[in-house]
Amino acid sequence: METVKRVADRYSFCFLLCDGYSRLSLTMMLEMLQEANRILGGDKYQVTMVSDSVWGVPGMLDVMPLAQLSDQAEFDVVAVIGGANLSVGCSIEAEICLRRQQRRGCCLIAVESGVHVLAQAGMLKGRSVSCFVGHLKYLVDLYPDVSFNTNIFSNSGGVFSCAGGVSTADMLFELIERFTPSIYEELCVRMALDRPRSGTVQQRNMVHRRYSGLGQSLIDAIELMEANIDEVLSIDEVATHSGVSKRQLERLFKRHLNQSPSQFYLQLRLKRARNRILNTTNPVLDVAFSCGFVAPTHFSRAYKAYFGVSPKKDRQLLMTAC
């Protein structure tokens, strides 16, 4: 089923660059479309780059502020290219522009935090959406009406989403195959790629990567802890679900990680909390509750003991540095 309409036998792409956008994702998409044009011998794929900032994107050529886009501008594809920072949203003007393009039947793409932008605009409700695995827990909590997954990319009713990085290329290959299937094989050759990955490929499990070789029981325990940050499990529960006794679990943590399960679990929660303190504007109290801390004073003391600064001061220091 065709996902975009044909305009004068060409496809017009609009790249909306969010603050902190991934230059890797942008470069991959530009290079692939440029290579496709070389194969086709023309400019079938046309790209307009815009920024949500009124000043455009400093240091880059051919990028205009979103405000300069005419209300009459129509695109076949609008790609919202974000990065690792989930605290970056978009302006009301950008949301209006995105909804207008969607009503006109364009295909939407969300890369990394671009998923957050489209979800914030209410454009992903009821869809199956891929996101970076490190953002999964936060996005699931924030947007319960969106079905997030850890596929490298997804296509749900003409809305593409991907985790970013190399998966951006895999996703764009599928899109190009839909638009100009005759060049698909040659494009693979030109890009020195045997075969792009399917969107159903799962992102690699970060716990298994970090702790490979430490034994399945220990890895299971860590996965369980990472999946239960907001509602903290007892160490007895962690041990039971990992298939070992509490004493055995304590020995595994001491031998391989030189700390107790309780200390490790607390540090996981504090690291998750710091990520939210520095990358969102959520109140400190909300961050504490979302990471399993019932008493705000306990959270502040534990945070300062581990990071050397209070949560509030940590955020202030980041704002000052920016």
C-alpha positions as YAML, in Angstrom:
chain: A
units: angstrom
residues:
- id: 1
  name: MET
  ca: [0.00, 0.00, 0.00]
- id: 2
  name: GLU
  ca: [1.42, 3.40, -1.03]
- id: 3
  name: THR
  ca: [2.41, 5.42, 2.03]
- id: 4
  name: VAL
  ca: [2.91, 8.79, 0.33]
- id: 5
  name: LYS
  ca: [1.31, 10.53, -2.58]
- id: 6
  name: ARG
  ca: [3.21, 11.19, -5.80]
- id: 7
  name: VAL
  ca: [3.91, 14.82, -6.65]
- id: 8
  name: ALA
  ca: [5.23, 15.59, -10.16]
- id: 9
  name: ASP
  ca: [6.96, 12.19, -10.11]
- id: 10
  name: ARG
  ca: [9.25, 13.39, -7.32]
- id: 11
  name: TYR
  ca: [9.37, 12.93, -3.57]
- id: 12
  name: SER
  ca: [9.89, 15.94, -1.33]
- id: 13
  name: PHE
  ca: [11.41, 15.37, 2.11]
- id: 14
  name: CYS
  ca: [11.38, 17.87, 4.96]
- id: 15
  name: PHE
  ca: [13.91, 17.26, 7.75]
- id: 16
  name: LEU
  ca: [12.85, 19.00, 10.98]
- id: 17
  name: LEU
  ca: [16.00, 19.19, 13.10]
- id: 18
  name: CYS
  ca: [15.34, 19.28, 16.85]
- id: 19
  name: ASP
  ca: [17.83, 20.76, 19.31]
- id: 20
  name: GLY
  ca: [20.57, 18.19, 19.93]
- id: 21
  name: TYR
  ca: [19.61, 16.21, 16.82]
- id: 22
  name: SER
  ca: [21.70, 13.21, 15.81]
- id: 23
  name: ARG
  ca: [24.18, 14.25, 13.14]
- id: 24
  name: LEU
  ca: [24.81, 10.60, 12.37]
- id: 25
  name: SER
  ca: [21.13, 9.99, 11.56]
- id: 26
  name: LEU
  ca: [20.92, 13.16, 9.49]
- id: 27
  name: THR
  ca: [24.08, 12.36, 7.52]
- id: 28
  name: MET
  ca: [22.97, 8.80, 6.78]
- id: 29
  name: MET
  ca: [19.62, 9.95, 5.45]
- id: 30
  name: LEU
  ca: [21.15, 12.70, 3.31]
- id: 31
  name: GLU
  ca: [23.81, 10.40, 1.87]
- id: 32
  name: MET
  ca: [21.31, 7.67, 1.01]
- id: 33
  name: LEU
  ca: [18.92, 10.05, -0.75]
- id: 34
  name: GLN
  ca: [21.83, 11.64, -2.60]
- id: 35
  name: GLU
  ca: [23.06, 8.21, -3.71]
- id: 36
  name: ALA
  ca: [19.53, 7.30, -4.82]
- id: 37
  name: ASN
  ca: [19.45, 10.44, -6.96]
- id: 38
  name: ARG
  ca: [22.79, 9.51, -8.54]
- id: 39
  name: ILE
  ca: [21.42, 6.11, -9.51]
- id: 40
  name: LEU
  ca: [18.21, 7.63, -10.88]
- id: 41
  name: GLY
  ca: [20.14, 10.33, -12.73]
- id: 42
  name: GLY
  ca: [18.14, 13.27, -11.44]
- id: 43
  name: ASP
  ca: [16.66, 14.89, -8.36]
- id: 44
  name: LYS
  ca: [13.72, 12.60, -7.67]
- id: 45
  name: TYR
  ca: [14.39, 12.93, -3.94]
- id: 46
  name: GLN
  ca: [14.41, 16.54, -2.82]
- id: 47
  name: VAL
  ca: [15.26, 17.66, 0.72]
- id: 48
  name: THR
  ca: [14.39, 20.80, 2.66]
- id: 49
  name: MET
  ca: [15.97, 21.17, 6.09]
- id: 50
  name: VAL
  ca: [14.30, 23.30, 8.75]
- id: 51
  name: SER
  ca: [14.86, 24.03, 12.41]
- id: 52
  name: ASP
  ca: [12.34, 24.69, 15.17]
- id: 53
  name: SER
  ca: [14.65, 27.48, 16.34]
- id: 54
  name: VAL
  ca: [13.95, 30.99, 15.05]
- id: 55
  name: TRP
  ca: [17.66, 31.27, 14.33]
- id: 56
  name: GLY
  ca: [17.96, 28.06, 12.34]
- id: 57
  name: VAL
  ca: [20.82, 25.65, 13.03]
- id: 58
  name: PRO
  ca: [24.15, 27.42, 13.69]
- id: 59
  name: GLY
  ca: [27.12, 26.33, 11.61]
- id: 60
  name: MET
  ca: [25.14, 24.44, 8.96]
- id: 61
  name: LEU
  ca: [24.24, 25.45, 5.44]
- id: 62
  name: ASP
  ca: [20.82, 25.30, 3.84]
- id: 63
  name: VAL
  ca: [18.85, 25.11, 7.09]
- id: 64
  name: MET
  ca: [16.04, 27.58, 7.60]
- id: 65
  name: PRO
  ca: [13.99, 28.40, 10.69]
- id: 66
  name: LEU
  ca: [10.61, 26.71, 10.75]
- id: 67
  name: ALA
  ca: [8.97, 30.13, 10.81]
- id: 68
  name: GLN
  ca: [10.17, 30.75, 7.25]
- id: 69
  name: LEU
  ca: [8.25, 27.78, 5.88]
- id: 70
  name: SER
  ca: [5.19, 28.84, 3.93]
- id: 71
  name: ASP
  ca: [1.85, 27.55, 5.18]
- id: 72
  name: GLN
  ca: [1.33, 26.29, 1.64]
- id: 73
  name: ALA
  ca: [4.48, 24.11, 1.66]
- id: 74
  name: GLU
  ca: [3.57, 20.48, 1.03]
- id: 75
  name: PHE
  ca: [5.89, 17.50, 1.56]
- id: 76
  name: ASP
  ca: [5.62, 13.80, 0.87]
- id: 77
  name: VAL
  ca: [7.74, 12.94, 3.91]
- id: 78
  name: VAL
  ca: [8.45, 14.91, 7.09]
- id: 79
  name: ALA
  ca: [11.23, 13.48, 9.27]
- id: 80
  name: VAL
  ca: [11.54, 14.75, 12.84]
- id: 81
  name: ILE
  ca: [15.20, 14.10, 13.65]
- id: 82
  name: GLY
  ca: [15.98, 14.18, 17.35]
- id: 83
  name: GLY
  ca: [18.83, 12.97, 19.49]
- id: 84
  name: ALA
  ca: [19.55, 11.48, 22.89]
- id: 85
  name: ASN
  ca: [18.01, 14.28, 24.96]
- id: 86
  name: LEU
  ca: [14.36, 13.60, 25.80]
- id: 87
  name: SER
  ca: [13.89, 16.99, 27.47]
- id: 88
  name: VAL
  ca: [13.82, 18.60, 24.02]
- id: 89
  name: GLY
  ca: [10.28, 19.09, 22.77]
- id: 90
  name: CYS
  ca: [8.94, 21.28, 20.02]
- id: 91
  name: SER
  ca: [7.12, 24.57, 19.73]
- id: 92
  name: ILE
  ca: [3.38, 25.01, 19.20]
- id: 93
  name: GLU
  ca: [4.21, 26.23, 15.70]
- id: 94
  name: ALA
  ca: [6.06, 22.99, 14.96]
- id: 95
  name: GLU
  ca: [3.13, 20.89, 16.22]
- id: 96
  name: ILE
  ca: [0.72, 22.85, 14.01]
- id: 97
  name: CYS
  ca: [3.03, 22.34, 11.03]
- id: 98
  name: LEU
  ca: [3.33, 18.59, 11.68]
- id: 99
  name: ARG
  ca: [-0.42, 18.12, 12.04]
- id: 100
  name: ARG
  ca: [-1.03, 20.14, 8.87]
- id: 101
  name: GLN
  ca: [1.37, 17.96, 6.91]
- id: 102
  name: GLN
  ca: [-0.20, 14.79, 8.31]
- id: 103
  name: ARG
  ca: [-3.68, 15.97, 7.30]
- id: 104
  name: ARG
  ca: [-2.37, 16.50, 3.79]
- id: 105
  name: GLY
  ca: [-1.37, 12.83, 3.68]
- id: 106
  name: CYS
  ca: [2.39, 13.02, 4.10]
- id: 107
  name: CYS
  ca: [4.44, 10.19, 5.63]
- id: 108
  name: LEU
  ca: [5.94, 10.98, 9.05]
- id: 109
  name: ILE
  ca: [9.30, 9.77, 10.38]
- id: 110
  name: ALA
  ca: [10.48, 10.04, 13.98]
- id: 111
  name: VAL
  ca: [14.15, 9.45, 14.82]
- id: 112
  name: GLU
  ca: [15.36, 9.03, 18.44]
- id: 113
  name: SER
  ca: [13.78, 11.84, 20.52]
- id: 114
  name: GLY
  ca: [11.68, 12.73, 17.47]
- id: 115
  name: VAL
  ca: [9.41, 9.97, 18.82]
- id: 116
  name: HIS
  ca: [8.90, 12.08, 21.94]
- id: 117
  name: VAL
  ca: [8.06, 15.11, 19.77]
- id: 118
  name: LEU
  ca: [5.34, 13.28, 17.81]
- id: 119
  name: ALA
  ca: [3.96, 11.64, 20.96]
- id: 120
  name: GLN
  ca: [3.84, 15.01, 22.70]
- id: 121
  name: ALA
  ca: [1.87, 16.37, 19.75]
- id: 122
  name: GLY
  ca: [-0.65, 13.52, 20.17]
- id: 123
  name: MET
  ca: [0.19, 12.01, 16.77]
- id: 124
  name: LEU
  ca: [1.16, 8.50, 17.92]
- id: 125
  name: LYS
  ca: [-1.92, 7.43, 19.87]
- id: 126
  name: GLY
  ca: [-2.76, 3.78, 19.29]
- id: 127
  name: ARG
  ca: [0.30, 3.20, 17.10]
- id: 128
  name: SER
  ca: [3.12, 0.70, 17.45]
- id: 129
  name: VAL
  ca: [6.26, 2.82, 17.78]
- id: 130
  name: SER
  ca: [9.97, 2.01, 17.98]
- id: 131
  name: CYS
  ca: [12.14, 3.97, 20.37]
- id: 132
  name: PHE
  ca: [15.68, 3.78, 21.64]
- id: 133
  name: VAL
  ca: [15.78, 1.05, 24.30]
- id: 134
  name: GLY
  ca: [17.27, 3.49, 26.84]
- id: 135
  name: HIS
  ca: [14.21, 5.76, 26.45]
- id: 136
  name: LEU
  ca: [11.63, 2.97, 26.68]
- id: 137
  name: LYS
  ca: [10.75, 3.10, 30.37]
- id: 138
  name: TYR
  ca: [10.43, 6.89, 30.42]
- id: 139
  name: LEU
  ca: [8.26, 7.04, 27.29]
- id: 140
  name: VAL
  ca: [6.00, 4.17, 28.38]
- id: 141
  name: ASP
  ca: [5.29, 5.99, 31.64]
- id: 142
  name: LEU
  ca: [4.73, 9.32, 29.88]
- id: 143
  name: TYR
  ca: [2.54, 8.10, 26.99]
- id: 144
  name: PRO
  ca: [0.46, 5.07, 28.08]
- id: 145
  name: ASP
  ca: [-1.72, 5.39, 24.96]
- id: 146
  name: VAL
  ca: [1.24, 4.61, 22.65]
- id: 147
  name: SER
  ca: [2.47, 1.04, 22.11]
- id: 148
  name: PHE
  ca: [6.27, 1.40, 22.32]
- id: 149
  name: ASN
  ca: [8.57, -1.44, 21.27]
- id: 150
  name: THR
  ca: [12.31, -2.13, 21.01]
- id: 151
  name: ASN
  ca: [12.34, -3.01, 17.29]
- id: 152
  name: ILE
  ca: [15.04, -1.14, 15.41]
- id: 153
  name: PHE
  ca: [12.27, 0.56, 13.43]
- id: 154
  name: SER
  ca: [8.51, 0.37, 12.86]
- id: 155
  name: ASN
  ca: [5.92, 1.47, 10.33]
- id: 156
  name: SER
  ca: [2.47, 2.00, 11.76]
- id: 157
  name: GLY
  ca: [-0.04, 3.42, 9.30]
- id: 158
  name: GLY
  ca: [2.46, 5.54, 7.40]
- id: 159
  name: VAL
  ca: [4.27, 6.76, 10.53]
- id: 160
  name: PHE
  ca: [7.83, 5.43, 10.66]
- id: 161
  name: SER
  ca: [9.83, 5.47, 13.88]
- id: 162
  name: CYS
  ca: [13.33, 4.27, 14.67]
- id: 163
  name: ALA
  ca: [15.83, 4.02, 17.49]
- id: 164
  name: GLY
  ca: [18.40, 6.14, 15.66]
- id: 165
  name: GLY
  ca: [22.01, 5.31, 14.86]
- id: 166
  name: VAL
  ca: [22.49, 2.71, 12.12]
- id: 167
  name: SER
  ca: [18.80, 1.72, 12.30]
- id: 168
  name: THR
  ca: [18.06, 5.02, 10.54]
- id: 169
  name: ALA
  ca: [19.61, 3.56, 7.37]
- id: 170
  name: ASP
  ca: [17.65, 0.31, 7.69]
- id: 171
  name: MET
  ca: [14.42, 2.27, 7.96]
- id: 172
  name: LEU
  ca: [15.19, 4.54, 5.02]
- id: 173
  name: PHE
  ca: [16.06, 1.54, 2.83]
- id: 174
  name: GLU
  ca: [12.53, 0.25, 3.37]
- id: 175
  name: LEU
  ca: [11.05, 3.63, 2.51]
- id: 176
  name: ILE
  ca: [13.14, 3.95, -0.66]
- id: 177
  name: GLU
  ca: [12.17, 0.42, -1.71]
- id: 178
  name: ARG
  ca: [8.51, 1.47, -1.48]
- id: 179
  name: PHE
  ca: [9.04, 4.63, -3.54]
- id: 180
  name: THR
  ca: [11.57, 3.50, -6.16]
- id: 181
  name: PRO
  ca: [11.89, -0.30, -5.93]
- id: 182
  name: SER
  ca: [13.89, -0.50, -9.19]
- id: 183
  name: ILE
  ca: [17.02, 0.95, -7.55]
- id: 184
  name: TYR
  ca: [16.88, -1.02, -4.29]
- id: 185
  name: GLU
  ca: [19.48, -3.67, -5.19]
- id: 186
  name: GLU
  ca: [21.91, -1.17, -6.70]
- id: 187
  name: LEU
  ca: [21.55, 1.14, -3.71]
- id: 188
  name: CYS
  ca: [22.52, -1.74, -1.43]
- id: 189
  name: VAL
  ca: [25.62, -2.28, -3.56]
- id: 190
  name: ARG
  ca: [26.49, 1.44, -3.60]
- id: 191
  name: MET
  ca: [26.13, 1.62, 0.18]
- id: 192
  name: ALA
  ca: [28.33, -1.51, 0.57]
- id: 193
  name: LEU
  ca: [25.52, -3.34, 2.32]
- id: 194
  name: ASP
  ca: [24.58, -6.96, 1.71]
- id: 195
  name: ARG
  ca: [21.04, -6.61, 2.99]
- id: 196
  name: PRO
  ca: [19.37, -4.08, 5.32]
- id: 197
  name: ARG
  ca: [17.90, -5.40, 8.54]
- id: 198
  name: SER
  ca: [14.17, -5.94, 8.93]
- id: 199
  name: GLY
  ca: [12.32, -3.63, 11.28]
- id: 200
  name: THR
  ca: [11.44, -6.60, 13.47]
- id: 201
  name: VAL
  ca: [15.08, -6.99, 14.54]
- id: 202
  name: GLN
  ca: [15.37, -6.21, 18.25]
- id: 203
  name: GLN
  ca: [17.81, -3.73, 19.71]
- id: 204
  name: ARG
  ca: [20.52, -5.50, 21.67]
- id: 205
  name: ASN
  ca: [19.86, -5.99, 25.36]
- id: 206
  name: MET
  ca: [22.09, -3.51, 27.17]
- id: 207
  name: VAL
  ca: [22.29, -5.60, 30.34]
- id: 208
  name: HIS
  ca: [23.57, -8.65, 28.45]
- id: 209
  name: ARG
  ca: [26.14, -6.47, 26.68]
- id: 210
  name: ARG
  ca: [27.42, -4.86, 29.88]
- id: 211
  name: TYR
  ca: [27.47, -7.97, 32.05]
- id: 212
  name: SER
  ca: [28.05, -10.81, 29.58]
- id: 213
  name: GLY
  ca: [30.02, -13.68, 31.12]
- id: 214
  name: LEU
  ca: [28.87, -13.02, 34.69]
- id: 215
  name: GLY
  ca: [26.30, -15.81, 34.80]
- id: 216
  name: GLN
  ca: [22.63, -15.89, 33.88]
- id: 217
  name: SER
  ca: [21.33, -15.61, 37.45]
- id: 218
  name: LEU
  ca: [23.23, -12.36, 38.02]
- id: 219
  name: ILE
  ca: [22.12, -10.95, 34.65]
- id: 220
  name: ASP
  ca: [18.50, -11.92, 35.38]
- id: 221
  name: ALA
  ca: [18.71, -10.12, 38.73]
- id: 222
  name: ILE
  ca: [20.08, -6.94, 37.15]
- id: 223
  name: GLU
  ca: [17.45, -7.01, 34.38]
- id: 224
  name: LEU
  ca: [14.76, -7.38, 37.04]
- id: 225
  name: MET
  ca: [16.13, -4.42, 38.98]
- id: 226
  name: GLU
  ca: [16.30, -2.23, 35.86]
- id: 227
  name: ALA
  ca: [12.71, -3.14, 34.96]
- id: 228
  name: ASN
  ca: [11.47, -2.25, 38.46]
- id: 229
  name: ILE
  ca: [12.87, 1.19, 39.22]
- id: 230
  name: ASP
  ca: [9.60, 2.88, 40.15]
- id: 231
  name: GLU
  ca: [8.17, 0.04, 42.24]
- id: 232
  name: VAL
  ca: [11.17, -1.31, 44.12]
- id: 233
  name: LEU
  ca: [11.36, -5.05, 44.73]
- id: 234
  name: SER
  ca: [12.81, -6.58, 47.86]
- id: 235
  name: ILE
  ca: [16.11, -8.43, 47.46]
- id: 236
  name: ASP
  ca: [14.27, -11.61, 48.45]
- id: 237
  name: GLU
  ca: [11.91, -11.11, 45.48]
- id: 238
  name: VAL
  ca: [14.81, -10.40, 43.12]
- id: 239
  name: ALA
  ca: [16.57, -13.59, 44.27]
- id: 240
  name: THR
  ca: [13.46, -15.73, 43.92]
- id: 241
  name: HIS
  ca: [12.72, -14.52, 40.39]
- id: 242
  name: SER
  ca: [16.40, -15.04, 39.47]
- id: 243
  name: GLY
  ca: [16.30, -18.68, 40.61]
- id: 244
  name: VAL
  ca: [18.75, -18.39, 43.51]
- id: 245
  name: SER
  ca: [18.60, -17.82, 47.25]
- id: 246
  name: LYS
  ca: [19.15, -14.40, 48.76]
- id: 247
  name: ARG
  ca: [22.48, -15.56, 50.18]
- id: 248
  name: GLN
  ca: [23.61, -16.89, 46.80]
- id: 249
  name: LEU
  ca: [22.64, -13.60, 45.14]
- id: 250
  name: GLU
  ca: [24.62, -11.61, 47.69]
- id: 251
  name: ARG
  ca: [27.68, -13.78, 47.03]
- id: 252
  name: LEU
  ca: [27.34, -13.29, 43.24]
- id: 253
  name: PHE
  ca: [27.14, -9.51, 43.57]
- id: 254
  name: LYS
  ca: [30.08, -9.41, 45.98]
- id: 255
  name: ARG
  ca: [32.25, -11.66, 43.82]
- id: 256
  name: HIS
  ca: [31.56, -10.01, 40.45]
- id: 257
  name: LEU
  ca: [30.57, -6.42, 41.29]
- id: 258
  name: ASN
  ca: [32.15, -5.93, 44.74]
- id: 259
  name: GLN
  ca: [28.96, -4.63, 46.33]
- id: 260
  name: SER
  ca: [25.72, -5.89, 47.76]
- id: 261
  name: PRO
  ca: [22.52, -6.27, 45.70]
- id: 262
  name: SER
  ca: [20.92, -3.47, 47.76]
- id: 263
  name: GLN
  ca: [23.78, -1.06, 47.00]
- id: 264
  name: PHE
  ca: [23.67, -1.92, 43.30]
- id: 265
  name: TYR
  ca: [19.89, -1.48, 43.16]
- id: 266
  name: LEU
  ca: [20.08, 1.89, 44.92]
- id: 267
  name: GLN
  ca: [22.73, 3.10, 42.47]
- id: 268
  name: LEU
  ca: [20.61, 2.04, 39.50]
- id: 269
  name: ARG
  ca: [17.70, 4.09, 40.84]
- id: 270
  name: LEU
  ca: [19.93, 7.09, 41.54]
- id: 271
  name: LYS
  ca: [21.44, 6.97, 38.03]
- id: 272
  name: ARG
  ca: [17.96, 6.79, 36.49]
- id: 273
  name: ALA
  ca: [16.90, 9.71, 38.68]
- id: 274
  name: ARG
  ca: [19.91, 11.78, 37.63]
- id: 275
  name: ASN
  ca: [19.14, 11.11, 33.97]
- id: 276
  name: ARG
  ca: [15.66, 12.52, 34.53]
- id: 277
  name: ILE
  ca: [16.92, 15.44, 36.62]
- id: 278
  name: LEU
  ca: [19.31, 16.52, 33.85]
- id: 279
  name: ASN
  ca: [17.23, 15.61, 30.79]
- id: 280
  name: THR
  ca: [13.69, 16.60, 31.75]
- id: 281
  name: THR
  ca: [11.99, 19.54, 33.45]
- id: 282
  name: ASN
  ca: [9.98, 17.28, 35.78]
- id: 283
  name: PRO
  ca: [9.83, 18.48, 39.41]
- id: 284
  name: VAL
  ca: [12.45, 16.89, 41.66]
- id: 285
  name: LEU
  ca: [9.71, 15.39, 43.83]
- id: 286
  name: ASP
  ca: [8.13, 13.67, 40.80]
- id: 287
  name: VAL
  ca: [11.53, 12.29, 39.76]
- id: 288
  name: ALA
  ca: [12.07, 10.90, 43.27]
- id: 289
  name: PHE
  ca: [8.70, 9.10, 43.27]
- id: 290
  name: SER
  ca: [9.24, 7.77, 39.72]
- id: 291
  name: CYS
  ca: [12.49, 6.14, 40.88]
- id: 292
  name: GLY
  ca: [11.02, 4.43, 43.92]
- id: 293
  name: PHE
  ca: [11.91, 6.98, 46.61]
- id: 294
  name: VAL
  ca: [8.97, 7.52, 48.95]
- id: 295
  name: ALA
  ca: [10.67, 10.09, 51.21]
- id: 296
  name: PRO
  ca: [12.05, 13.20, 49.43]
- id: 297
  name: THR
  ca: [14.63, 13.75, 52.19]
- id: 298
  name: HIS
  ca: [15.97, 10.21, 51.76]
- id: 299
  name: PHE
  ca: [16.23, 10.81, 48.01]
- id: 300
  name: SER
  ca: [18.14, 14.07, 48.43]
- id: 301
  name: ARG
  ca: [20.56, 12.58, 50.97]
- id: 302
  name: ALA
  ca: [21.22, 9.46, 48.86]
- id: 303
  name: TYR
  ca: [21.62, 11.56, 45.69]
- id: 304
  name: LYS
  ca: [24.10, 13.94, 47.31]
- id: 305
  name: ALA
  ca: [26.06, 11.08, 48.89]
- id: 306
  name: TYR
  ca: [26.47, 9.38, 45.52]
- id: 307
  name: PHE
  ca: [26.87, 12.35, 43.14]
- id: 308
  name: GLY
  ca: [28.32, 14.92, 45.55]
- id: 309
  name: VAL
  ca: [25.59, 17.47, 44.89]
- id: 310
  name: SER
  ca: [21.87, 17.75, 45.60]
- id: 311
  name: PRO
  ca: [19.35, 17.07, 42.81]
- id: 312
  name: LYS
  ca: [18.24, 20.70, 42.67]
- id: 313
  name: LYS
  ca: [21.83, 21.98, 42.59]
- id: 314
  name: ASP
  ca: [22.76, 19.41, 39.92]
- id: 315
  name: ARG
  ca: [20.05, 20.76, 37.63]
- id: 316
  name: GLN
  ca: [21.03, 24.36, 38.36]
- id: 317
  name: LEU
  ca: [24.66, 23.61, 37.46]
- id: 318
  name: LEU
  ca: [23.56, 22.14, 34.13]
- id: 319
  name: MET
  ca: [21.44, 25.19, 33.32]
- id: 320
  name: THR
  ca: [24.34, 27.48, 34.21]
- id: 321
  name: ALA
  ca: [26.71, 25.51, 31.96]
- id: 322
  name: CYS
  ca: [24.24, 25.81, 29.06]
...
